[in-house]
């Protein structure tokens, strides 16, 4: 997403590179040599090694002498958001009431760049296998809250530009990988005021989401629920959960 430029006098390049090293680790790169880390971050092997050794000294990575991997200390940085951010704390009582009302797990999520991040949740009383953990990051176009946020994003031209240069990878046989189809889904969600998405990330799972705005009409987050499709039709699911979702979003109007 577009950012205002930062004065070069205020820029700390070392901090940027150190964070880039931490972000380079993922499920496919759980452990890396300095050469591999350098290749993923655009740094030389020597520079990557120095950053990794510094991070090891600080306790954020560990090493067997050849490869480096993250340690649990990196969670301090991520969980500091949940300890300090205002939004997750404000919405939690509303999520508890909504979850009890519809007997489904419910979520508040926001966009980070073009990824969807779940920042608050409340689980249903029954056992669920279709939910997201706090902090989970997923491709925005493949989820109902992601579709809602993209559909109501103030700069629709930026959304189109991003979709035009982004390759959407299939997670199930139903995953939309066509930019045109995604844009059509966004148009429908914008017109309806809600989004319903089925089997995009996980087979047999349906998601329904509505936008959450503040009293100035500004988009703040998305409120959503996930459920197993089972024998319930999409129409019946909408009748069952959409009104409670919309009422909760309306209640949050003067809170967020």
Secondary structure, 3 states (H helix, E strand, C coil): CCCCCCCHHHCCHHHHHHHHHHHCCECCECEECHHHHHHHHCCCHHHHHHHHHHHHHHCCEEECCCCEEECCCHHHHHHHHHHHCHHHHHHHHHHHHHHHHHCCEEEEEEEECCEEEEEEEECCCCCCCCCCCCCCEEEHHHCHHHHHHHHCCCCHHHHHHHHHCCCCCCCCCCCCCCHHHHHHHHHHHHHHCEEEEECCCCCCEEEEEEEEECCCCCEEEEEEEEEECCCCCHHHHHHHHHHHHHHHHHHHHHCC
